[in-house]
Amino acid sequence: MANFSSQLKAEISRIARKEIRAETQALKKASAQYRTDIAALRRRIAEQDRVIARLRKGKPPLAVGLSHVCGRIAHR
């Protein structure tokens, strides 16, 4: 009976690890997406800071930089 109980225990452990792996996989994917989003936001902030610095110096911002920062392209 010791063999049966050890096999049962091993099977329960295997199934538990499989379930935990499935649950943590979703969290890992979400975490990776959040890191990507945070990096993109930091890049946008850096670009906006550069535009603000140019405006404070009295230089007009670049058309491409401004349209990128504003999130839309002016069609004129």
C-alpha positions as a Markdown table, in Angstrom:
| # | Residue | x | y | z |
|---|---|---|---|---|
| 1 | Met | 0.0 | 0.0 | 0.0 |
| 2 | Ala | 2.9 | 2.3 | 0.5 |
| 3 | Asn | 3.6 | 2.3 | -3.3 |
| 4 | Phe | 0.0 | 3.2 | -4.0 |
| 5 | Ser | -0.1 | 6.1 | -1.6 |
| 6 | Ser | 3.3 | 7.4 | -2.9 |
| 7 | Gln | 2.0 | 7.2 | -6.5 |
| 8 | Leu | -1.3 | 8.9 | -5.5 |
| 9 | Lys | 0.7 | 11.7 | -3.7 |
| 10 | Ala | 3.0 | 12.1 | -6.8 |
| 11 | Glu | 0.0 | 12.3 | -9.1 |
| 12 | Ile | -1.7 | 14.9 | -6.9 |
| 13 | Ser | 1.5 | 17.0 | -6.8 |
| 14 | Arg | 1.8 | 16.7 | -10.6 |
| 15 | Ile | -1.8 | 17.9 | -11.2 |
| 16 | Ala | -1.4 | 20.7 | -8.6 |
| 17 | Arg | 1.8 | 22.0 | -10.4 |
| 18 | Lys | 0.0 | 21.8 | -13.7 |
| 19 | Glu | -2.9 | 23.9 | -12.4 |
| 20 | Ile | -0.6 | 26.5 | -10.7 |
| 21 | Arg | 1.4 | 26.8 | -14.0 |
| 22 | Ala | -1.8 | 27.5 | -15.9 |
| 23 | Glu | -2.9 | 30.2 | -13.5 |
| 24 | Thr | 0.5 | 31.9 | -13.3 |
| 25 | Gln | 0.9 | 31.8 | -17.1 |
| 26 | Ala | -2.0 | 34.3 | -17.4 |
| 27 | Leu | -0.4 | 36.5 | -14.7 |
| 28 | Lys | 3.0 | 36.4 | -16.5 |
| 29 | Lys | 1.4 | 37.5 | -19.8 |
| 30 | Ala | -0.5 | 40.3 | -18.1 |
| 31 | Ser | 2.7 | 41.4 | -16.4 |
| 32 | Ala | 4.7 | 41.4 | -19.6 |
| 33 | Gln | 1.9 | 43.5 | -21.3 |
| 34 | Tyr | 2.0 | 46.0 | -18.4 |
| 35 | Arg | 5.7 | 46.4 | -18.7 |
| 36 | Thr | 5.4 | 47.0 | -22.4 |
| 37 | Asp | 2.7 | 49.6 | -21.8 |
| 38 | Ile | 4.7 | 51.3 | -19.1 |
| 39 | Ala | 7.8 | 51.5 | -21.4 |
| 40 | Ala | 5.6 | 53.1 | -24.2 |
| 41 | Leu | 4.2 | 55.6 | -21.7 |
| 42 | Arg | 7.7 | 56.5 | -20.6 |
| 43 | Arg | 8.8 | 57.0 | -24.2 |
| 44 | Arg | 5.8 | 59.3 | -24.7 |
| 45 | Ile | 6.6 | 61.3 | -21.6 |
| 46 | Ala | 10.2 | 61.7 | -22.7 |
| 47 | Glu | 9.0 | 62.9 | -26.1 |
| 48 | Gln | 6.6 | 65.4 | -24.6 |
| 49 | Asp | 9.3 | 66.6 | -22.3 |
| 50 | Arg | 11.6 | 67.3 | -25.3 |
| 51 | Val | 8.7 | 69.2 | -27.0 |
| 52 | Ile | 8.1 | 71.2 | -23.9 |
| 53 | Ala | 11.8 | 72.0 | -23.6 |
| 54 | Arg | 11.9 | 73.2 | -27.3 |
| 55 | Leu | 8.8 | 75.4 | -26.6 |
| 56 | Arg | 10.4 | 77.0 | -23.6 |
| 57 | Lys | 13.4 | 77.8 | -25.6 |
| 58 | Gly | 11.2 | 79.5 | -28.2 |
| 59 | Lys | 11.8 | 77.1 | -31.0 |
| 60 | Pro | 8.9 | 75.7 | -32.8 |
| 61 | Pro | 8.4 | 71.9 | -32.3 |
| 62 | Leu | 9.1 | 69.6 | -35.2 |
| 63 | Ala | 5.9 | 68.8 | -37.2 |
| 64 | Val | 6.5 | 65.1 | -36.9 |
| 65 | Gly | 7.3 | 65.2 | -33.2 |
| 66 | Leu | 4.2 | 67.4 | -32.5 |
| 67 | Ser | 1.8 | 65.2 | -34.4 |
| 68 | His | 3.3 | 62.1 | -32.7 |
| 69 | Val | 2.9 | 63.7 | -29.2 |
| 70 | Cys | -0.6 | 64.9 | -29.9 |
| 71 | Gly | -1.6 | 61.5 | -31.1 |
| 72 | Arg | -3.1 | 62.7 | -34.4 |
| 73 | Ile | -1.8 | 64.1 | -37.7 |
| 74 | Ala | -3.0 | 67.4 | -38.8 |
| 75 | His | -4.3 | 67.2 | -42.4 |
| 76 | Arg | -4.0 | 70.6 | -44.0 |
